[in-house]
Amino acid sequence: MSIQWLEWAKRIQALSQSGLAFSKDVYDIERYEELRKISIEIMAEHTELETEKIGDLFANDAGYQTPKVDVRGVVFKNNQILMVKENIDDKWALPGGFCDIGLSPSENVVKEIKEESGFDVVPIRLLALLDKNKHPHPPEAYHYYKLFILCEIIGGQPTTGTETNNVQFFSEYNLPQLSLNRNTETQIKMLFEFLKEPSKDTIFD
């Protein structure tokens, strides 16, 4: 959901990063560095993150800033959906994560499902492409797009990975405590609509 101070900070950061990527004039570079510093100070003032940590987070990005991509695997079995319990917050999410450079979205989701749940899958279709800002996730420093890809199990067995500590299937009306940074209840229920209506059009935004 939109939080005005966060939107301002992200916009200032994006402008400063783009300016640093393309500017040649030393005075313009100084101004863009100052804008980046302001965006960091805004984040530090309104979050529990330390200024140095926020600076490191932003400094690791270079070039023109674009939304980051998060891919989530949607796997149904016996009318239940596959979820993994995340080590980072001990809550449940669809298997997935950030897309790695060099891999397509479908290759990423196959890799993530195997690493986090132990199952071998084949991707079937894209169910939804959502802008994280338009859904009730906790505030984030970056702008994300979320891809939900329907997959079918072809092998493997439930096995936890380095980032997960449990693997289970859940029914639509018996969902566990969700990791809201990764998925929301409305999104999970949206995905169950595709189980009921397989020909449903892809959802976007």
C-alpha positions as a Markdown table, in Angstrom:
| # | Residue | x | y | z |
|---|---|---|---|---|
| 1 | Met | 0.0 | 0.0 | 0.0 |
| 2 | Ser | 1.2 | 3.5 | -0.7 |
| 3 | Ile | 2.9 | 5.4 | 2.1 |
| 4 | Gln | 3.8 | 8.9 | 1.0 |
| 5 | Trp | 7.1 | 9.3 | 2.7 |
| 6 | Leu | 8.3 | 6.0 | 1.4 |
| 7 | Glu | 7.2 | 6.9 | -2.2 |
| 8 | Trp | 9.1 | 10.2 | -1.9 |
| 9 | Ala | 12.2 | 8.5 | -0.6 |
| 10 | Lys | 12.1 | 5.8 | -3.4 |
| 11 | Arg | 11.5 | 8.5 | -6.1 |
| 12 | Ile | 14.4 | 10.6 | -4.8 |
| 13 | Gln | 16.7 | 7.5 | -4.7 |
| 14 | Ala | 15.7 | 6.5 | -8.3 |
| 15 | Leu | 16.4 | 10.0 | -9.6 |
| 16 | Ser | 19.7 | 10.2 | -7.9 |
| 17 | Gln | 20.8 | 6.8 | -9.1 |
| 18 | Ser | 19.9 | 7.6 | -12.7 |
| 19 | Gly | 21.7 | 10.9 | -12.5 |
| 20 | Leu | 24.8 | 9.2 | -11.1 |
| 21 | Ala | 24.7 | 6.7 | -13.9 |
| 22 | Phe | 24.5 | 9.2 | -16.7 |
| 23 | Ser | 26.0 | 12.5 | -15.5 |
| 24 | Lys | 29.5 | 13.6 | -16.5 |
| 25 | Asp | 29.5 | 17.0 | -14.9 |
| 26 | Val | 31.2 | 17.0 | -11.5 |
| 27 | Tyr | 28.7 | 19.5 | -10.0 |
| 28 | Asp | 25.7 | 17.5 | -11.1 |
| 29 | Ile | 27.3 | 14.3 | -9.6 |
| 30 | Glu | 27.6 | 16.1 | -6.3 |
| 31 | Arg | 24.0 | 17.2 | -6.4 |
| 32 | Tyr | 22.8 | 13.6 | -7.2 |
| 33 | Glu | 25.0 | 12.3 | -4.3 |
| 34 | Glu | 23.3 | 14.8 | -2.0 |
| 35 | Leu | 19.8 | 13.6 | -3.3 |
| 36 | Arg | 20.9 | 10.0 | -2.5 |
| 37 | Lys | 21.9 | 11.1 | 1.0 |
| 38 | Ile | 18.6 | 12.8 | 1.6 |
| 39 | Ser | 16.7 | 9.6 | 0.5 |
| 40 | Ile | 18.8 | 7.6 | 2.9 |
| 41 | Glu | 18.1 | 10.0 | 5.8 |
| 42 | Ile | 14.3 | 9.8 | 5.1 |
| 43 | Met | 14.5 | 6.0 | 5.2 |
| 44 | Ala | 16.5 | 6.0 | 8.4 |
| 45 | Glu | 14.1 | 8.4 | 10.1 |
| 46 | His | 11.0 | 6.3 | 9.4 |
| 47 | Thr | 12.3 | 2.8 | 9.7 |
| 48 | Glu | 14.4 | 0.7 | 12.2 |
| 49 | Leu | 17.2 | 0.3 | 9.7 |
| 50 | Glu | 20.5 | 2.0 | 10.4 |
| 51 | Thr | 21.7 | 4.8 | 8.0 |
| 52 | Glu | 24.8 | 2.8 | 7.1 |
| 53 | Lys | 22.8 | -0.3 | 6.2 |
| 54 | Ile | 20.4 | 1.7 | 4.0 |
| 55 | Gly | 23.4 | 3.4 | 2.3 |
| 56 | Asp | 25.0 | 0.0 | 1.6 |
| 57 | Leu | 21.7 | -1.2 | 0.2 |
| 58 | Phe | 21.3 | 1.7 | -2.2 |
| 59 | Ala | 25.0 | 1.9 | -3.1 |
| 60 | Asn | 24.9 | -1.7 | -4.4 |
| 61 | Asp | 22.6 | -0.6 | -7.2 |
| 62 | Ala | 24.0 | 1.1 | -10.3 |
| 63 | Gly | 22.6 | 2.4 | -13.6 |
| 64 | Tyr | 19.0 | 3.4 | -14.4 |
| 65 | Gln | 16.8 | 2.1 | -11.6 |
| 66 | Thr | 13.9 | -0.3 | -12.6 |
| 67 | Pro | 11.6 | -2.5 | -10.6 |
| 68 | Lys | 13.1 | -5.7 | -9.2 |
| 69 | Val | 11.5 | -9.0 | -10.0 |
| 70 | Asp | 10.2 | -11.6 | -7.5 |
| 71 | Val | 9.0 | -15.0 | -8.8 |
| 72 | Arg | 6.7 | -17.3 | -6.9 |
| 73 | Gly | 5.8 | -20.9 | -7.7 |
| 74 | Val | 2.1 | -21.9 | -7.6 |
| 75 | Val | 1.8 | -25.7 | -7.1 |
| 76 | Phe | -1.5 | -27.4 | -6.4 |
| 77 | Lys | -2.0 | -31.0 | -5.1 |
| 78 | Asn | -5.4 | -32.5 | -4.0 |
| 79 | Asn | -6.9 | -29.0 | -4.0 |
| 80 | Gln | -4.2 | -27.6 | -1.7 |
| 81 | Ile | -1.4 | -25.2 | -2.4 |
| 82 | Leu | 2.3 | -25.7 | -1.7 |
| 83 | Met | 4.0 | -23.4 | 0.8 |
| 84 | Val | 7.3 | -23.3 | 2.6 |
| 85 | Lys | 8.1 | -21.9 | 6.1 |
| 86 | Glu | 10.8 | -19.2 | 5.8 |
| 87 | Asn | 13.7 | -19.2 | 8.3 |
| 88 | Ile | 13.9 | -15.4 | 8.2 |
| 89 | Asp | 10.5 | -14.8 | 9.9 |
| 90 | Asp | 9.2 | -18.4 | 10.6 |
| 91 | Lys | 6.2 | -17.7 | 8.5 |
| 92 | Trp | 4.8 | -19.3 | 5.3 |
| 93 | Ala | 5.2 | -18.3 | 1.7 |
| 94 | Leu | 4.9 | -19.7 | -1.8 |
| 95 | Pro | 8.4 | -21.0 | -2.8 |
| 96 | Gly | 10.3 | -18.4 | -4.8 |
| 97 | Gly | 12.5 | -15.4 | -4.6 |
| 98 | Phe | 14.4 | -12.8 | -6.6 |
| 99 | Cys | 15.1 | -13.6 | -10.2 |
| 100 | Asp | 18.7 | -14.4 | -10.8 |
| 101 | Ile | 20.6 | -12.8 | -13.7 |
| 102 | Gly | 21.0 | -15.3 | -16.6 |
| 103 | Leu | 17.9 | -17.3 | -15.9 |
| 104 | Ser | 14.4 | -16.8 | -17.4 |
| 105 | Pro | 11.4 | -16.4 | -15.1 |
| 106 | Ser | 10.4 | -20.1 | -15.6 |
| 107 | Glu | 14.0 | -21.3 | -15.0 |
| 108 | Asn | 14.1 | -19.2 | -11.8 |
| 109 | Val | 10.8 | -20.6 | -10.5 |
| 110 | Val | 11.9 | -24.2 | -11.2 |
| 111 | Lys | 15.2 | -23.6 | -9.3 |
| 112 | Glu | 13.5 | -21.9 | -6.4 |
| 113 | Ile | 10.9 | -24.6 | -5.9 |
| 114 | Lys | 13.5 | -27.3 | -5.9 |
| 115 | Glu | 15.8 | -25.5 | -3.5 |
| 116 | Glu | 13.1 | -24.5 | -1.0 |
| 117 | Ser | 10.7 | -27.5 | -1.2 |
| 118 | Gly | 12.5 | -30.4 | -2.8 |
| 119 | Phe | 10.0 | -30.9 | -5.6 |
| 120 | Asp | 10.9 | -31.1 | -9.3 |
| 121 | Val | 8.4 | -29.1 | -11.4 |
| 122 | Val | 7.6 | -28.0 | -14.9 |
| 123 | Pro | 6.2 | -24.4 | -15.4 |
| 124 | Ile | 2.8 | -24.4 | -17.0 |
| 125 | Arg | 1.6 | -20.8 | -17.3 |
| 126 | Leu | 1.9 | -17.3 | -15.9 |
| 127 | Leu | -1.1 | -16.7 | -13.6 |
| 128 | Ala | -0.4 | -13.1 | -12.4 |
| 129 | Leu | 2.0 | -10.3 | -12.7 |
| 130 | Leu | 1.5 | -7.9 | -9.8 |
| 131 | Asp | 2.9 | -4.5 | -8.7 |
| 132 | Lys | 3.8 | -5.0 | -5.1 |
| 133 | Asn | 3.0 | -1.3 | -4.4 |
| 134 | Lys | -0.7 | -2.0 | -5.2 |
| 135 | His | -1.1 | -4.7 | -2.6 |
| 136 | Pro | -1.0 | -4.7 | 1.3 |
| 137 | His | 2.6 | -5.7 | 1.8 |
| 138 | Pro | 4.8 | -4.1 | 4.5 |
| 139 | Pro | 6.8 | -1.0 | 3.2 |
| 140 | Glu | 10.0 | -1.8 | 1.2 |
| 141 | Ala | 12.9 | 0.3 | 0.1 |
| 142 | Tyr | 12.6 | -0.9 | -3.5 |
| 143 | His | 9.8 | -1.3 | -6.1 |
| 144 | Tyr | 9.0 | -4.9 | -6.9 |
| 145 | Tyr | 7.0 | -6.8 | -9.6 |
| 146 | Lys | 5.8 | -10.2 | -8.5 |
| 147 | Leu | 5.3 | -13.1 | -11.0 |
| 148 | Phe | 3.1 | -16.0 | -10.0 |
| 149 | Ile | 3.8 | -19.1 | -12.2 |
| 150 | Leu | 1.7 | -22.2 | -12.1 |
| 151 | Cys | 3.8 | -25.4 | -12.0 |
| 152 | Glu | 3.2 | -29.1 | -12.0 |
| 153 | Ile | 5.2 | -31.6 | -9.8 |
| 154 | Ile | 7.0 | -34.3 | -11.8 |
| 155 | Gly | 9.3 | -35.6 | -9.1 |
| 156 | Gly | 11.1 | -35.1 | -5.9 |
| 157 | Gln | 9.9 | -35.2 | -2.3 |
| 158 | Pro | 9.2 | -32.6 | 0.4 |
| 159 | Thr | 12.6 | -31.4 | 1.6 |
| 160 | Thr | 13.6 | -28.1 | 3.3 |
| 161 | Gly | 16.4 | -25.9 | 2.0 |
| 162 | Thr | 18.9 | -23.5 | 3.5 |
| 163 | Glu | 16.2 | -20.8 | 3.7 |
| 164 | Thr | 13.2 | -22.9 | 4.7 |
| 165 | Asn | 12.4 | -25.2 | 7.7 |
| 166 | Asn | 9.1 | -26.8 | 6.7 |
| 167 | Val | 7.2 | -27.8 | 3.5 |
| 168 | Gln | 3.4 | -28.4 | 3.5 |
| 169 | Phe | 0.2 | -28.1 | 1.4 |
| 170 | Phe | -2.7 | -26.0 | 2.6 |
| 171 | Ser | -6.3 | -25.6 | 1.7 |
| 172 | Glu | -7.8 | -22.3 | 0.8 |
| 173 | Tyr | -9.7 | -22.1 | 4.1 |
| 174 | Asn | -6.9 | -23.3 | 6.4 |
| 175 | Leu | -4.0 | -21.0 | 5.5 |
| 176 | Pro | -1.1 | -20.7 | 7.9 |
| 177 | Gln | 0.5 | -17.4 | 9.2 |
| 178 | Leu | 1.8 | -15.8 | 6.0 |
| 179 | Ser | 5.1 | -14.0 | 5.4 |
| 180 | Leu | 3.5 | -10.8 | 4.2 |
| 181 | Asn | 6.7 | -9.5 | 2.6 |
| 182 | Arg | 6.3 | -12.4 | 0.2 |
| 183 | Asn | 2.6 | -13.0 | -0.2 |
| 184 | Thr | -0.7 | -11.9 | 1.2 |
| 185 | Glu | -3.9 | -13.8 | 1.9 |
| 186 | Thr | -5.8 | -12.0 | -0.9 |
| 187 | Gln | -3.1 | -13.1 | -3.3 |
| 188 | Ile | -3.3 | -16.8 | -2.2 |
| 189 | Lys | -7.0 | -16.7 | -2.5 |
| 190 | Met | -6.7 | -15.1 | -6.0 |
| 191 | Leu | -4.5 | -18.1 | -7.0 |
| 192 | Phe | -7.1 | -20.6 | -5.8 |
| 193 | Glu | -9.5 | -19.0 | -8.3 |
| 194 | Phe | -7.3 | -20.5 | -11.1 |
| 195 | Leu | -7.7 | -23.9 | -9.5 |
| 196 | Lys | -11.5 | -23.5 | -9.8 |
| 197 | Glu | -11.4 | -21.9 | -13.2 |
| 198 | Pro | -8.2 | -23.0 | -15.1 |
| 199 | Ser | -9.1 | -20.9 | -18.2 |
| 200 | Lys | -9.2 | -17.7 | -16.2 |
| 201 | Asp | -7.2 | -14.9 | -17.8 |
| 202 | Thr | -3.8 | -13.8 | -16.5 |
| 203 | Ile | -4.1 | -11.1 | -13.8 |
| 204 | Phe | -1.8 | -8.0 | -14.0 |
| 205 | Asp | -1.2 | -5.0 | -11.7 |
